[in-house]
């Protein structure tokens, strides 16, 4: 039986989940919340690092800002993509106005930008607003 480590979106505890149970709505062993709820997780500097380093599943992050019109337009599409892509990956959002250091560390030069991480390493990025089908198609082409 193969297991994956999955970080809880609520308490950031690392859970060891059998692969075949990922689709069975697993709950966090620490806080009892479901590990996947079909919505992107709001990430801070510290929670981003935990999800990046401790998840065995890919991490797809939308870097955005509240003043950005294209970011606002893409937000519902990114949320819709989460319903389709979870639980095979975690989707997260980073507000670059609040987490300016994180945006600078990752060299985010335009928003919205989505970045795909696998095994703690950036594997691909795409700038510009996309619809949910475009996001899903892009992710599938990168995996």
N, C-alpha and C positions, 0 to 999 in steps of 0.2 A: 504494500500500500504506500503510495507516494503522498507526501505532505507539502504544503506551501505555507510560508509565513505571510500573514496579512495583518496590516496595521489597522486598528479600529479608528474609524473617522470621528468618533466621539471622545474617547479617552486616550488615544494613541498607544494603547497596549498592543503588543505583538502577539498574535494568535497563530497557533499551528493547526492548520485545517487540512483534513484529507482532501485530495484533489476532487474526488467524486462528490464531496459534500458542498463544494463551492456553489452549485446551483440550487442547493436546498435551504437557502436563506440562513446561513450560519450566524450565530450570535457571538459576541465578544465574551470571553471567559471572565473578564474583569468587571465590565459594567453591564453586561446583559443586552446591549443594543445590537441590532442587526448590523453586520459588517458591510452589506451592500444595500443601498436604499434607492438606487436609480437617480441620484443627484450628484453633481460635483461637490467635492469637499473644499471649503474655504481653508487655504493653507497660509500659515505664517512662516517666518524664518525657521523656527524650531520644528513645527509640525511638518514642513516641507522636507527638512533633512531626515526626519524619522521615516516618512513615507518613501523617500528616495532610497535610503540605505537599508531599511528593514523589510520592505515588501518584496516578495518573490514574483509578484505580478508586475507587468509594465505600468508606468505612471504617465498619464497624459495631462499636461498642465496648460491651462489658458492664462496667459499673462494679459491683464486688462487694466483699465482705469475708469472711474466713474464719469469723467468728463468726456470720454471717447465715444462718439456716436456709433462708429462701426462695432465697437466692443458691446455696446448696449444692444445693437441689432443681432449680434452673434450669440449673446448670452442664452436665449431660449433654444437655439440650435445646439449649443454645447450641452445644455441640460438634456435635450432630447437624445443626443448621442450617448449620454451616460446610461439611459435606459436600455440602449442596444448593446453597448460595449461591456457593461458590468455583467458578471463578475470576472471576466477574463482580464480586466485591467481596472486600475483606479483612475478616476478623473478628478482633477483638482483645479482650483482657480486661485491665482495670486493677484491681489490688488497692488499694482506697481506704485500707486501713490502712498500706500501704507507701508509696503515692503520694498522701499527704494533700494536698499542694499542688496536684496536678493535679485532684483532686476539688473542691477549693475554687475553683480558677480557673474550672472549668466549672459551678460552682454545682450540684453534685450534692447533693441534699438527702435523698434516700432511695435505698435499694438493695434489690434490684437495679434498676438503670436502664440501659436500652440507648439509645445515642445514635447516630444516623446522620449522617455527615459526607459531603458531596459537594464536590469542588473546594476542600477545606480549610475548609469552612464547615459548621457544624451546621445541618441541615435539619429534624430531627425528633428527639423523644425520647419514651420510654415507660417508666414506672416500674411495678414489680411483676413477679412471677414469671410466666413464660409457658412453654408447651410448644413443641416445635420447630415444629409446624405453625402455631402462633400467631405465632411469631417470623417465619417465612417469609412468612406472609400479611401481617403488619404491614409488613415490608420492601417487599414487592411493591406494597403500597398507597401507599408513600411515594416510590417511584421513578417 
